[in-house]
């Protein structure tokens, strides 16, 4: 289901820090569209430091997120956003990668208490990925940026960070 996300009334984040985007190298035409759209929304909302890292695949996203946060002793990272496309094939590889990626990212988020926004999109047909990465108001990069901004603002309010 396509969802249009309203970006007109996002909370203002004072003194925004870095946001890191982790993306899989698979299906770059779709992943890059998600990243580009997400970066635009973040920059339009005051996030000047958006750093993108391209990784071998979605399975590597949790380790990369853990490495970034483990080295972030100054708490300079506000959030991490992850993008990937996983297409179901004839084997159980799809299930293994999807499940381990999501489980690992959740574990890292809880361990380091920093938002990790996940737009790793598991699909049974590449057309579904194309639809979610289209250059329109339904691009999942918008949703990821909005979720990051809202979580950062909410956490700052309750943790006084």
N, C-alpha and C positions, 0 to 999 in steps of 0.2 A: 504494500500500500504506500503510495506516495503521500508525503506530508509536507506542507508548506510551513516553514517556521518564520515567525514574525521577528525581524531584526530591528524594528523601529523603536522599541522601548527596552533595550538591554540595559542592565545596571551599569553604572560607571565604575570602573575599577581604578582607584587612585594608585599612583606609582606602580603601574604594571611591570612585572618582571618578565623573564623569558618564558616562552612556550616552545617546546620541542615537538616537532612532528616526526614520527617514525613511519616510514612507508615501505612496503614490500616492492621489490623490483618487478614482480609478475604483473602482467596486464597494465603496462605503464601508461597507455593512452587513457585508461579509466582512473587509475590511481592518481596520475598527475592532475587530472581535472578536479578530483576531490581536494587535493592538496592546494592547488591554485585558488580555488573558490574559498577554502577555509582560510588561507593566508589573507585574502582580500578582506574578509569579514573581520578577522582579528586586527589587521592594520587600520581598518576604518573605525575600530573601537579602541584605538590608542595603544595597541601592542606593537611596538617597534621592533622588538627582538623576537623574531620567529625563525627558528633554526630547524632546517629539514635534514633528515638523515635517511638515506636509502639503504635498505637491508636486503639480504638474499631472499627472504621470504617472510611469511606471517609467523612461522614458528619461532623465528629469531626476535620478534618484537618484545616478548617479556624480558629476555636477557638484556636487550639494549635499554629498555626502560629501567631495569634494576641498576645497570651500570651507570646510567646518567644520574639517577637519584642517589646512588651510593657515593658518587663523587661530588654531589652538590652540598657541600658542607656549609655554605653561606645561605642556603635556601633561596637561591636565585631563580629556581624554576617554579613557575606558578602552576603549570600543568603540562601533561604530555598527551598528545593526540596521535592515535594510531590508525593507519589506513592500509587496507589490503583487500584483495579480491581472491576468494578461494572458490574454484569451480569444481563441482562434483563430477568425478569420472567413473570409471568402472571398478575401482577398488575402494577400500575403506580409508585411503589416504586422506580424503576430504574430512571425514569425521575425526580422525586422529589430529590433524592439523587444527581444525576449527576448535575442537574441545580443548586441546592443550594451550592454544593461543589465548583463548578467553580465560581459562582457569589461571594461567600464569600471569596475565595482566591484572586480574582481580587480586591475586596474591600480592603482587608488587604494590598495587595501590593501597591495600590495607597495611602492608608492612611499613611503607614510607609515608602514609597519610597525606598523599598528594593526589589530586584528580588525574585519572588516566581515562581519557575519552576514547572509546573503541568504535571505530567504523570499519572493522574488518568484516567484509560483506560476503557471507557464504551463499552461493547461488547454484542452482541446478542448470541454468542456461545463461550464457554470457550476455544475452540480450537484457537480462535482469540487471546485470552490473552496468551495462551501457545506460539503461534507464535511470539508475541512481546516480550516475556520474555525468548526466547530460548538462549542457550549459543552459540551465534554467533555474527557476526558483525552487525546484525540488532536489537539487544537488545535495547529497548527504554531507558535503563539506560545510555547508551552511549550518546544518544541524550540529555538527561536531564543534564548530567555532562557538555557536550559541551555548551549547552545553558547557564548554570550557569557561566561557565568560561568566555564566550564571553560577557555576560551582565556585569559581575563584571569588566572586563577590560574596556569595553566601558564606564561604569558609572564613573570609576576612571579617565578616560581621560577627560570627560566633566565636572565632578564635582570637580576634583582635591582632591578626598577623600583619 
